Amino acid sequence: MLLSKAKHKEVAVDRHDEAGIPRPGSPVRGSTTGRAPMAALDLLGRRWILRLIWELSREPAGFRALQRRCDDMSSSVLNNRLRELVDARIAAQDPTGRYTLTPTGTRLVAALAPLLEWSAEWADELDPDRG
């Protein structure tokens, strides 16, 4: 929750829904209007979120497998991030307890592909001797 000053009074501005995830149409980090791209960037900018999406794009995995694949991230952080991805409908838990990308999550991975390509080109421009 963010405190903002409106007419010299502090007013609480909730940046997220009850589940704690950024939602289009609600104020989010970087946008008071909560436009959809800003809400998505707020979610994707959270520590470990993109790594989890990347790992799940390779194959479904259970909690412990994800924890190992993510450099032994703490259980509490992993639990919070997985809950956020499930609440955002980017990931789901199957009947065996493994996490997998939803169709929305799969579309997100496809949408990120041009960004990956651009970022590699950008890195080369910044440091042509890196590769």
C-alpha positions as CSV (number, residue, x, y, z in Angstrom):
1,M,0.0,0.0,0.0
2,L,1.3,3.4,-0.9
3,L,0.5,6.6,0.9
4,S,0.0,9.6,-1.4
5,K,-0.6,13.2,-0.5
6,A,-3.9,14.5,-1.9
7,K,-4.8,18.0,-0.9
8,H,-2.4,17.8,2.0
9,K,-4.0,14.7,3.4
10,E,-2.4,11.3,3.2
11,V,-4.6,8.8,1.3
12,A,-4.0,5.1,1.0
13,V,-3.7,4.0,-2.6
14,D,-4.0,0.2,-3.1
15,R,-1.8,-0.9,-6.0
16,H,-3.0,-4.4,-6.1
17,D,-6.1,-6.5,-5.7
18,E,-6.9,-8.6,-2.7
19,A,-4.7,-11.4,-4.0
20,G,-1.7,-9.1,-4.0
21,I,-1.2,-9.1,-7.8
22,P,-1.2,-6.0,-10.1
23,R,-4.4,-5.8,-12.0
24,P,-5.2,-3.7,-15.1
25,G,-7.5,-0.8,-14.2
26,S,-6.0,-0.5,-10.7
27,P,-3.1,1.8,-9.7
28,V,0.2,-0.1,-10.1
29,R,3.9,0.7,-9.9
30,G,4.5,3.4,-12.5
31,S,0.9,4.1,-13.4
32,T,-2.0,5.6,-11.5
33,T,-4.4,4.4,-14.2
34,G,-3.3,0.8,-14.2
35,R,-3.1,0.4,-17.9
36,A,-2.7,-3.2,-18.9
37,P,1.0,-3.0,-20.0
38,M,2.0,-1.3,-16.8
39,A,0.1,-3.9,-14.7
40,A,1.9,-6.6,-16.6
41,L,5.3,-4.9,-16.2
42,D,4.7,-4.5,-12.5
43,L,4.0,-8.2,-12.1
44,L,6.9,-9.3,-14.4
45,G,9.3,-7.0,-12.6
46,R,8.9,-8.8,-9.3
47,R,12.0,-10.7,-8.2
48,W,12.0,-14.3,-9.6
49,I,8.8,-14.0,-11.6
50,L,10.4,-14.1,-15.0
51,R,12.8,-16.9,-14.0
52,L,9.8,-19.0,-12.8
53,I,8.0,-18.3,-16.1
54,W,11.1,-19.3,-18.0
55,E,11.5,-22.5,-16.0
56,L,7.8,-23.4,-16.5
57,S,8.1,-22.8,-20.2
58,R,10.7,-25.6,-20.4
59,E,8.5,-28.1,-18.6
60,P,6.0,-28.4,-15.7
61,A,7.6,-28.8,-12.3
62,G,6.8,-29.4,-8.7
63,F,7.7,-27.0,-5.9
64,R,11.0,-28.6,-4.9
65,A,12.1,-29.0,-8.5
66,L,11.4,-25.3,-9.1
67,Q,13.2,-24.4,-6.0
68,R,16.3,-26.3,-7.1
69,R,16.1,-24.9,-10.6
70,C,15.9,-21.4,-9.2
71,D,19.1,-21.5,-7.2
72,D,17.5,-22.7,-4.1
73,M,15.2,-19.7,-3.7
74,S,13.7,-19.5,-0.2
75,S,10.5,-21.5,0.2
76,S,8.5,-18.5,1.3
77,V,9.5,-16.4,-1.7
78,L,8.8,-19.3,-4.1
79,N,5.4,-19.9,-2.5
80,N,4.5,-16.2,-2.8
81,R,5.7,-16.0,-6.4
82,L,3.9,-19.2,-7.4
83,R,0.7,-17.9,-5.8
84,E,1.0,-14.6,-7.7
85,L,1.4,-16.5,-11.0
86,V,-1.5,-18.7,-10.3
87,D,-3.7,-15.7,-9.2
88,A,-2.7,-13.9,-12.4
89,R,-3.7,-17.0,-14.4
90,I,-0.2,-17.3,-15.9
91,A,0.5,-20.7,-14.1
92,A,-1.7,-23.4,-12.7
93,Q,-1.2,-26.4,-10.5
94,D,-2.1,-29.8,-12.0
95,P,-3.7,-32.7,-10.1
96,T,-0.2,-34.1,-9.3
97,G,0.9,-30.9,-7.7
98,R,3.2,-29.8,-10.5
99,Y,3.0,-26.2,-11.8
100,T,2.5,-25.5,-15.5
101,L,1.9,-22.5,-17.7
102,T,-1.7,-21.8,-18.6
103,P,-2.6,-20.8,-22.2
104,T,-2.2,-17.2,-21.0
105,G,1.3,-18.0,-19.7
106,T,2.2,-19.7,-22.9
107,R,1.0,-16.6,-24.9
108,L,3.1,-14.5,-22.5
109,V,6.3,-16.5,-23.3
110,A,5.6,-16.0,-27.0
111,A,5.1,-12.3,-26.5
112,L,8.4,-12.1,-24.6
113,A,10.4,-13.7,-27.5
114,P,10.8,-10.4,-29.4
115,L,12.0,-8.7,-26.2
116,L,14.7,-11.5,-25.8
117,E,15.8,-10.9,-29.3
118,W,15.9,-7.2,-28.9
119,S,17.8,-7.4,-25.6
120,A,20.5,-9.6,-27.2
121,E,21.0,-7.0,-30.0
122,W,21.0,-4.2,-27.4
123,A,23.7,-6.0,-25.3
124,D,25.8,-6.4,-28.5
125,E,25.4,-2.7,-29.2
126,L,26.5,-1.8,-25.7
127,D,29.4,-4.2,-25.6
128,P,30.4,-5.4,-29.1
129,D,33.3,-7.5,-27.6
130,R,31.1,-9.5,-25.2
131,G,30.3,-12.4,-27.4
